[in-house]
């Protein structure tokens, strides 16, 4: 991992936290569409983090 990747990873982590909050709210509201969108976004963030860490 390069030093210049750290800000990018921080940004991804913040996006991950925000998406988790939206996922939780969608679950509470039984909003299936928002739940699916949030879940997909979280999976995309995880994939990006894995790519940078390699």
N, C-alpha and C positions, 0 to 999 in steps of 0.2 A: 504494500500500500504506500502511496506517495503522500507527502505532506500536503500537497494541493488538493488531495481527495477529502481531507478532513472537513472543510466547510460544506462540501457537497453531502457528505454523510450526515452532518449536523442538520442540514436542510431536510434530508430524507427522514431523519428521526423525528423532526418536528411535524412533518407531513404525516408520518406514521401515527403519532399521538393524536393529531386532529382527526384522522380517519377512524381511529379506534373509538373516539368519542362519538362520531357520527354513526358508527356501526352500533354502538350501545344504544343510542337514542332511537335509531331505526328499529332495533329489536324491541325496545320498550313500547314504541308506538305501533308495532306490528306493521311497519312499512316495508314490505318485501322488496320493492324496487330500490329504495335507498339502501337497504341492507345489502342487496346484491352488488350495487355500485360501490359501496364502501368496502365490501369484502374483496372485490376485484382490484380496487385501488391498493389495498393493503398488500395483496399478493404481488402487484407490480412493484411496490416499494421494496418488498423483501427481495425480489429478483434483482433490482438495481443494486441494493446493498451487497448482495452475493457477488455480483459482477465486479464491483469496485474492490471488494476484499480479496478477490482472487489474485 
